[in-house]
Amino acid sequence: MAPIVRRSVGFLVAFNVVFTLLLLVLKKIIPSVGDEQSDLFALSTIMDGLELTSQAQAFRGGSVLTLAGGSAIDLRKATLSPDGALLKLNTIMGGTALLVPESWRVEVKGPAVMGAIEDRTADPAQVADDGAPMLVVEALAVMGGIDIASKPLKADGEPQPELSPVV
């Protein structure tokens, strides 16, 4: 093997070991705070998966950090705060799926770098009640994907099949 190839392979192996150790340290020091009843949460998943179906009575927002993993957040059983909500989604080398009720007004903004942010919710102008509170989603996708969609609940109130995070 040529010296340049050996050095390149050695560098890549060393980089991957250091990067994995860094992710493991971050996993230990960045907690995930909140549950299905929380009106405000700060969730994180690092080299892992996370699923949350919110039943918040006055959802105000929060944040979701997905780093080298996948997150699926379902807000279809939550009630939006009368003041609206701000939800920050940060996905790096992973995938995040967010489900919101069809009746919510949703505004999605933010950049994707070597990734994608897909907004498949209704245009806020097309939602019947213009005075209704709005969920503002500030999204960042770096080498990963964020999918935001509206899907109706079944007639019995149960969710339609879930979206799985894009990983």
N, C-alpha and C positions, 0 to 999 in steps of 0.2 A: 504494500500500500504506500502510495506517495506521501511524503511528509506533510504536504498541505492538506491532504484528505484526512490524515490521522489527527492533525491539529484541529481541523474543522469538526470532526466527529467528537473529539475530546471536549471542545468548547461547547458543542450542543448538549452533550451529556451533562457537563458541569452546570450549564445554564438551566437545564430542566430540573436537576437536583435542587439547586438554589431556589428556583421559582416555586417548586413544590413545597419546600420547607417554608418559604415565605407565606404561601397560601395556608399551610397548616397553622402557622403562628397567627395569621389574621383570623382564621376560623375560631381560635381560642379567645381572642381579645375583642372581637366585634360581636356583641350579643344580639339576639333576636328578641324584640320586646313587643308583646301584643298577642291577642288571640281572636277567636271568631266574634267575641262580644265587644272588642275594643273599638272605640270611635276614632282613635288615633293610634297608629302603630309604627314601629321601626323594625322591619324584618330584614334578615340577612341570611343568605345561603352561600356558602363557599365550598366548592368541590362536593356538592350535595344537592338534594332536591327539596323543595318546599311546596306544600299545597295548603291553601287557606280558603275557606268559604266563610265570608264575613256575614254576620247577622247583626251588625251594629245598628243601634236605634237612631243615631245622629252622626253618621260617618263624616269625619272632618279631614281625613287624609292620612298622610304619613310618608314613609319611604320604604322602598324595597331595593336592596343591593343583591345582585346576583353575580357571583364571580366564579367562573369555571363550573357552572352548575345550571340548574333549571328551577324556575318558580312558576306556579300557577295560582293566581289570585282571582277568586270569584266573588264579585260584589253584588250579584243579582238578588240576594236575599237581604241586603243592607238597605237602610234608609238614609238618604243624603241629608246632611245638615241643612237647615234653612239658609245658612250663610254660604253654602257651597263647600267645596273641599279642594285641597291641593295634594296631589299624590306624585312623589318623585320616584321614577323608575330608573335605576342605573344597572345596566347589564354589560359585563365585560367577559368576553369569551364564554358566553352561555346563552340562555334563552329565557324570556319571560312572557307568559300569557296572562292577559287581564281580561276578564269578562265583566261587563257592566249591563244593567238593565236597558232595554230598548228605549224606555221613557226618559232616561237621563240625558241632559245636555252635556256633551263632552268636548273639550278642546284639548288637542294634543299638540305639543310643541317640543322641539329639541332636535339635536343632530344625531346622525348615525355615521360612524367612521368605520369603514370596511365592514359594515353590517346593515341592518335595515330596521325601520320602525314602520309597522303596518297599522294604519288606523282604519278599522272596518266598522266604525260606529256610524250612527246617523249624523248627518250634517246638523250642527246646532240650530241652524235656521229652519230645518225641516221638522224639528221636534215641536209638538203642538203648543206647549206652553212656553212662550218666550221669556216669561218672568220667573220660570222655574230656576232653582239653584243649579249651578254648573260644577262639574268635576273638571278641574284643570290638571292635565297630566304633563309633567315636565319629564321628558324621556331622554336618556343618553344610551346609545348602543355602540359599543366598541368591539369589533370582531364578534358580534353576536346579533341576536334578533329580539325585538319586542313586538308582540302581536296584541292589539287592543280590539276587542270585538263586542258586539251586542248579540245575544242569543236569547230568545224568549224562554220562559219556564214552561214546562209541560202543563196541561190542564189541571193536573193534580198538585201543582206547586213544586214539583221536583225539577231539578235542573236537567236541561238537555245534556247529552254526553259532553264531557269536559274537553277543553282544549288542552293539549299537552304542550309543555314548553318546547320551543325550538332549540335543540341542543346539537 
